[in-house]
Structure formats: C-alpha cells, structure tokens
Amino acid sequence: MAEVGGITSVDYTPEIESFAKFAVEEHNKKENAKLEYVKVIETKQQVVQGVMYYITLEANDGGDKKTYEAKVWVKPWENFKELQELKLV
C-alpha cells in the first residue's frame, strides 16, 4: 500500500479501467458532452480518506483522440466513487 498522502504510480488493472470509464461517463453527464473512452495511458494514486486516482486517459471527442486527466476519489468500504475533475491535458 502507498504512503499516506504520497502520490505513487499504479499498474494497470481492470478496476483502473472501470474508474476511467466511470470518469468519462460522469463527465459526459455533467457537461452534456459526448466523449468516448478509448484507453488508460497512465495511473497514479494518492492515499487520502480512501484513494484518489489520477488517471491519464485517451478519449474520442468528435472523432479526434485527445488526452485527459481524471481525478477519481474512491472509498471501497463505503461503495463510494466520485469524479473530482476531468480536464484536457
């Protein structure tokens, strides 16, 4: 497990991919956007009250592939998952 407060790299897992897809779906709902998830490029995590995932991902925006960074806060013991931010890199 990572040091509390420190940001560390994380290996790709299907769970990370599910968080990336969740980030794109939540962004689309909030912004009335139509991004289409493509793939995870890189992931880091920070242990806070739960885990904050910093996911660099690729998504299609109107046919153009673009790179975004998503911040997803997860508290598995509460079944809690929240998109904090999704921004173009």
ABEGO torsion letter per residue (X at the ends): XBBBGBBBBBBBBAAAAAAAAAAAAAAAAAAGBABBBABBABBBBBBBBEBBBBBBBBBBBGGBBBBBBBBBBBBAAAGBBBBABBBBX
